[in-house]
Amino acid sequence: MNVNYVLKVEDAKLSDVQKALQQAGIKVRSIQEVYKEGQKEEAVKEG
């Protein structure tokens, strides 16, 4: 069965999410980043 989910995370890298799912026995076909919230705010703080 193929199922699509939307997942929102805080303070996690894409690779960390994929590893966690695989360790839980979940076969991951693909992960796509569709929106990164707060990226502009972080750039202002760094500059």
C-alpha positions in Angstrom: 0.0 0.0 0.0 1.3 3.5 -0.9 0.4 6.3 1.4 1.4 10.0 1.3 1.8 12.0 4.5 2.6 15.6 5.4 5.1 15.9 8.2 6.1 19.1 10.0 9.2 19.0 12.2 11.2 21.4 14.3 15.0 21.3 14.6 15.5 18.2 12.4 17.4 17.6 9.2 15.9 15.8 6.3 18.4 13.0 6.7 17.6 12.6 10.4 13.9 12.2 9.6 14.6 9.6 7.0 16.9 7.6 9.3 14.3 7.7 12.1 11.6 6.4 9.8 13.8 3.6 8.5 14.8 2.6 12.0 11.1 2.3 12.9 10.7 -0.1 10.0 9.0 2.3 7.6 10.1 2.0 4.0 10.8 5.6 2.7 10.3 6.0 -1.0 11.0 9.8 -1.1 11.1 12.9 1.1 10.6 16.3 -0.4 11.1 19.6 1.4 8.2 21.9 0.3 8.5 24.9 2.7 11.1 26.1 5.1 9.5 28.5 7.7 11.6 31.1 9.3 14.5 31.0 6.9 14.5 34.7 6.2 14.5 35.5 10.0 17.6 33.3 10.5 19.4 35.0 7.6 18.8 38.4 9.3 20.1 37.2 12.6 23.3 35.9 11.0 24.0 39.1 9.0 
